[in-house]
């Protein structure tokens, strides 16, 4: 995923065509924190990849917003900084992961391996 600010809002279709890694369906809960105001949000992940995820939220945060994510499922928790790269009003937002820690990458890769099996 590219995290330039030029990603479209509204329809996510053109952005999907530029993905550099596959996304997989994954239903998991997510806690988001917007660090500048320490505002907490909860949502649901519906897709995930090695580089980012899609968060289902009725009121997505603005494109460019820096956040902290904590994705939880039965097989553990994945935490990383992230950034909103596109939104779909009333539906959700695309998030790119920003420099996840090595141990967190291992968790994510184990989930992706499970999803591709």
Secondary structure as UniProt FT lines:
FT   TURN            5..6
FT   HELIX           13..16
FT   TURN            17..18
FT   STRAND          24..34
FT   TURN            35..38
FT   STRAND          39..48
FT   STRAND          52..56
FT   TURN            63..64
FT   STRAND          66..73
FT   TURN            74..75
FT   STRAND          76..88
FT   TURN            89..91
FT   STRAND          92..98
FT   HELIX           102..116
//
